[in-house]
Amino acid sequence: MEYKSEKELLYLAEAAEGKTFGQIDKSGRVENERAKGQLGQIIEESYFGYEINSRAEADFEDLGIELKVTPIKRNKNGSISAKERLVLNIINYYKEVEETFETSSFWKKNNSLLIMFYQWLPEVKRADYLILKSYLHKFNERDLTIIKQDWETIITKVRDGKAHELSEGDTLYLGASTKGASKSSTRSQPYSPIPAMQRAYSLKQSYMTTLARKVIEQEKLISIIEGKNDKGDSFETILDSYFSPFIGKSLREISNKKDIDINPRSKNFLQLFISMMLGIKGTDLSKIEEFSKANIAFKTIRTHTDGRLKEHMSFKGIDFSIWADEEWLDSWLRTYFTETKFLFVVFDSKENGDCNSPDGLYFRGVRLWNMPIYEIEGRLRGFWVEVQKILREGVKLIEVTRGKRRMVRNNLPKPGSNGLCHVRPKARNAADVTVLPDGQLITKQAFWLDKNYIETIVRDI
């Protein structure tokens, strides 16, 4: 079928809202619960009436609009999230390096997206999935500035013969996601003999979550680059423009300048300083649009007077039962560090200063960072394998007495064991325990990055 205008196409798409895939399907595809991609094909074939294809052009070629059907899920707190990234088109390493952004396969195929959101529910047949919202998405100037930079980051790596080092953490909104996870999914690349994973352009899951909340729930976020990217400055440059005026100043000086009284006893007093420097109120930094879309996690870092980090960097608690049975490619550890960017915000203690006080802490600067793929597939994977082996063999718990104190040691990786990361307790007290796969009880543990490793990242700020 041909559609004469965007308005006509969107009118038909909106008429699908409230319908299930079972009501729309005319092909019987909805009965195949295991086949991937079938839901999008049902919309293409049974609803819009065009044959399934793999053309380089957009689905609605005359209008330059690509159709995408994507799931959202309801979280325990009632909010919604994208269930997955939005995969776009395969990256042809040989062809794409010859293009500009404007002539790239990404832009020619995906500059206008008709996105149909449906609700995914566990234990519910696909025929009963409900289409919630149809939305014609065109990238605004703020997003486009970042997406252009993301595209350049991806293609620059390919031009440098480093397609095998691509990672979704390299970029903010537009990712280069893997398509297939086996060795047979590798492809040759133009400027290196090293095989690279087949990858596709994709909009990150965090970007799609933010978009879904905006479109479906009318969520309001704060942009920190609006009005600041007229010159096409990079996101890092814009970030620096916020933070650079405060470099070298004590937190007391910063709070006096902003006329805000900070309580150093509060757990989030450093987050308040970050908010102040970014010119926003409150401590919920996830309300910043760019950070939400790019899945940027904040980590504050404090140093002693000798420049050494005050502590190791903690992350989420470990579910040992999941770790013991999961595959590396599906693990939280790999997924998190592949898809997350970090904004390290560093505060130094000066001579005779107290690193827990606004008077003793001085702002050094920030670093936007993601773990390199060689590190993820190297030391991080080695650590994951080691922990899984220990869990399957059974963690050794040894009681140790020091004076009047009785402690329980274990043989999980300790700080310095691999130069990258370790497992250590993160619990309210010794009675706050979790169950190991073999039934033993252990004080709740978490994943930590070694402070010596973090020091190498922030040393030259």
N, C-alpha and C positions, 0 to 999 in steps of 0.2 A: 504494500500500500504506500501511497505517496501522501505526504502532509505538506500543506501549502505554507504554513507559518508555524513559528514557535508556539504561538497562542493556541493553535488548533491541536498541536501535539501535546502540549501541557494539559489542555482541557480533557483529552482522552486519558492521559496518565492519571490525572486527579480522580477520574471516574472509577479507577481501580481501588481507590482507598476504601478500606472496610471490607474488601473481598478477600477470600482465601485463595490459595493456589489451586485447591481442588475445584473451586467454582470457575476458575479461569481456564484450567488445562483442558485441551481438546485432543491431546496426543497420547495420553496415558503415561507420560514421563513422570508425573508426580508420584506414581506408585513405586518407582525405583528409589528406595531410601538410601542406597549406598553410592549412587552415581553423583559425582561432583559436577557442579555447573548446571545441573538440570533446571533449577528454579529460574535462572536467567534465561535459559532457552525456552521455558514455558512462556515467559513474558514476551520474548521476541516472536515466537512462532504462533502461539495461540491468542495473544492479546493484540500485538501490533501487526501481525500478519505478514512478516517477512521471513525469508529463509535464513536458517542459521548459517553463518559464514565466518571466515577469519580474515577479512579484508583489512588492508592497511588503512583504509578510509574509515571515517566515523560511521556508525550504524545508520543514522539518518543523514546520508551524505549530502543531500541538497540543502539541508539546514545546518550541516556541520556539527551535529549533536551525537554524542556517544551515549548509549544506554548502559546503565549499571544497576544491578539489583543486589542489595547488600543487607545483611542482618544486623539487628541491634538486640540487646538483651537488657533485662531489668535487673538491677543490682539489689542487694539485700537492704540498702538504705533507701530504696525507692527511685533512685536516679537511673538514667539509662546510659549505656555505653555501646560503642561499636563492638561487635563480636570479633571482628578481624580487620586487618588492613583492606583497602580497596585496591585490588590488583588491576593494573591497566594493561599496557602492551609490552611484549617482549623487547628487550634491548638488543639490537643487532650491533655488536661491538664494532664491526667493520664499517658499517654504513653510518652509524651515529657520530663517529669521530669526525666525519667529513661535513657535518651540519652545524648550523648555528641554532640557538634556541628556537628562533622563529621558524626555521625549516626542519626542526627535529621531528621525529616520529611521535614523540610525546605530545608536542604542541599541536601538530596537525590533526591528531586523532582525539585529543582529550581537552581541548580548550573550552568546550561546553559539554557538560555532563548532565544527562537526565538521570537523576538518582532516585530509585524507588526503594524506600526503607521498609523492611518487614520485620516482625517480631519473632525472634528465635526463642523457642521454649524447650527445655529438656523434656524428654519422654513424651513429646507431642509429635504426631505424624506430620510430615511436610505438607500434606494436603490441607492441614488445618492452620498452617502459618498464615498470619493476617498481614496484609499490606497496610502500613500505617500512614505513609506520607510519600507523595511524589514531589520532587523538587528539582528545578532547573538551576544547576550550579554553574556560575561563571566566576572565575577568580577575580577578586577585587585587587586594587593596586597594591595594598599592603601584602596580601598573600603572594601576589605575582612577583614582587620584589624578592621575596625569600625563595620562592620556587625556582626562579631563574638562577639564583645563586646555588641552590641545591643541584640543579641540572649541570651547572658548570663544575661543581665539585665532583659529581659522578663521572662526567666525561673527561675531566682533567686526569683523573686516576686511570681511566682507560688509555688515554693518550700517553701517559707516563709508563705504560706497560704494567699497571697494577690493578687490572680488573679482578684478579684473584684476591685482592685485599679489600674489595668493596664491602662495606657494612652499612646497615641501616642507621647505625649510630653516627655515621659521617655527616648526615644531613638533618634538616629540621622538619620539613613537611613532606617533601618528595623523596621517597626511598628507592633503593635498588634492592628489591626483595628476591630471595631465591625462588626459582621455579623448579621443584624437584630437589631431593636431598641425597641422591645417590651419586656415585662416581660417573654413572652413565649420563648424568645431567650436566656434566662439564662441557665447555665449549672452548675452542681456540680463541685467542685474542690477537689483535693486529701487531702489537709492539712488544710481545714477550712470548717465549716458547712455553711458559707455564700455563696449564689449563685453568680456566676460570669457571666458576659455577654459572649456569644459565640464570639470568636475572631478568626481572620485569620492573618497569616503573610502577610505583604504587604510592597511594596516599596513605600515610601512616595511620595506624589504629587510633592514636591520640588525636590526629587531625580529624578523623571521621567521627570520633566521640564528641569532640567539640562542635563539629558541624551539626550532628544529630541533635544535640542538646539545644543548639541555637534554633534550628528549624522546627523541631517537634515540641520542645519545652520552653522556647522563647528565652533561653538563658542569656543574661547580659554579662559581658566580660569587659575588661579594661585593656585597651591597646596601648603599649608603650612606644610603638613606632609610628603611630598615626601623626602625620604632620612633621615627622623627622626623617622620612626617607625620600624627600624630593630629589636629592642628589644621587639616589640609588646606592646609598651607603650600605655596607654589609650589616647584618644583624649584630655581629661582634662590635663593629664601630659604633653603632647606636648604643649598645650596652655600655661601652667605655665612656660615652658622653654623659651617661648618668652617674657612673661611679668615680670617674677621674677627679672631679672637684674635691673629693673627700679623702683621697689618698694621703697617708701620713698623719691624719688627724685622729685625735683620741675620740672615743665614743662620747665622752662628755662634751667635747667641742661640737660634735655633730648634733647631739641632742639639744644643746644650747642654741645652735644656729637654726634649728628647726622648731625651737621653742616647745619641745616636748619633753616631759619628765619620764625617764625610763626606770623601771624597777628592776635592778639587777638580780633580784631573787626570783623573778619569774622565769620559767623555763624557756619562754620564747622571746626573751629580750633581744637576742641577736637577730631574730627574724624581724622584729620591729625596726631595727636599724636598717636592714636591707630594704624594707618597705619604704622607709623614709628617704633613702638614697634614690629609690626609683620613683619617688613622688606620689606614692599611693598610701591610703590609710588601711590599717588593719594588718593582720599577719597571714591571711590566706592568699599566698602567692600563686595558688592554682587559678585564681580569678584573673590572672593576667593572660590575655588571649594568646599571645605568642608562646608563652611557656606551656600553656595547656595544649595547644596544637602540636608543639614540638616535643612533648613529653620530656621537659627539662626538670630534673630533680635538683633541689638545692641542698648543698652540704656546707655547713659552716665549719671552718677550721681555725683552731686556736693554737698558738705556739708559745713555748716557754721563752724566757729571755735569751737562751742560747740558740734560738731559731728552730729547735726541734719541736715536732708536733706534740701536743699535750696528750693525745690519745689516738688509738686506732679508730678506724671509721666503721661504724656499725650499719647493718642493713636488717632485713626482715628475719624473724625467727624461722628456724628450720623445722619442717615436718619430715622427720627421718623415715617414716613409712613410705612417703611419696618418693623420696630420694633413692631409697633402696630398690625400687621397682621401675623407675622412669628411664626413658632413653635420653641420651645427651641432647639430641636435636630438639626434644620437647621440654627440656628441663627449664625450670624458672631461672636458674643461674645463667644459662646461655641466652634465653629470650630477653631477660632483663638487661644484660650488659650489651647485647646486640642492638636493642631498640631504644635505649635510654641515653640522653645527654645529661651531663652534670654541670651545674654552675657552682664551682668551688669559690667560696667567699672567705678570704683569709684575714684574720685579725692577729696582730703580733703583740706580745708583751714586751714592754721596754724595761730597762734596768730598774730593779726594785719595784716593778709593777706587778699587779695582781691580775692574772689572766681571767679571773672571774668577775672583774669589776670594770665598769665603764671608764674609770679613771686610769686603769692600768692597761687597757686594750686600745690598740691603734689599728686603723684600717689600712691594710697593705694593698689589696686589689682583688680582682676576680680572674678566674680562668674557666672558659667554656671547654669542656673536655668529654670525649667518649673513649672507651677502652678500644684499642686497635684490634682488628680481627685476628692478627697473628698472636696477640696476647690471649684472646678468647679461646682460640683453637689450640693454643700452646699450654701455658702454665695453668690457666683457668680450667681447661678441660682435664689436664693431668690431676689437678686437685680434686675435681668432681669424681674422676675415676677412682682415686685413692679413697675418698670418703665412702663411695658406694661399696668398694671392696671390704672396707672395715665394717660397714653396716651388715653386709651379707655374711661375714665371718663371725660377727658379734663383737660389739665394742667392749674393750677391757676396762673395767671399773676397779680401781685400786684405792683402798682406804689408806690415807696417810695422816699421821699424828704429828703435829708441831706444837710442842708445849701443851697447852690446854685445848688447842684447836684441832678439830678432826675434819679432814677434807677428803674429797673423793677425786682422784685423778682419772684421766681417760687417755686413750691413745689416738684421739682425733688430731688432725694437723694443728700445730701450735704456731704462734707468730715467728716468722723467720724461717719456717720449714721449707718454703718454696720461693720466698722473696716477693710474694704477691698477696696472699690471703690466708685465712685460717678460720677455725671454728673456736668460739669461746662462749662462756655463759652470757646470757642476757635475760635476767629474771629478777623478780621482786625480792626474792630471798632464797635461801637454800631449800625451802619447802615448795618452791614454785617449780614443779617438775613436769616432764613429758615422758611418753612411753617410747622406747626403742623397738625396732622390729622384732627383736627376740623376747620382748616383754619386760626387760629391765627398765628401771626408772632412772632418769638422768635430769639434772638441773637443766631448765630450758636453755637452749643454745641458739646462737645466731651466726650468720655469715659476716665476716669482717675483712676489710682490706687492711693490710699492714701499714702502719704509719710511715715506715721507711719508704714504702712504695709511693705513698701520697706525697711525701716530701720531694721526690724526684719530679713530680708533675708540677708542683707549685713553687719550686725553688727559685725560678727566674722571674717570678712576678714582680 
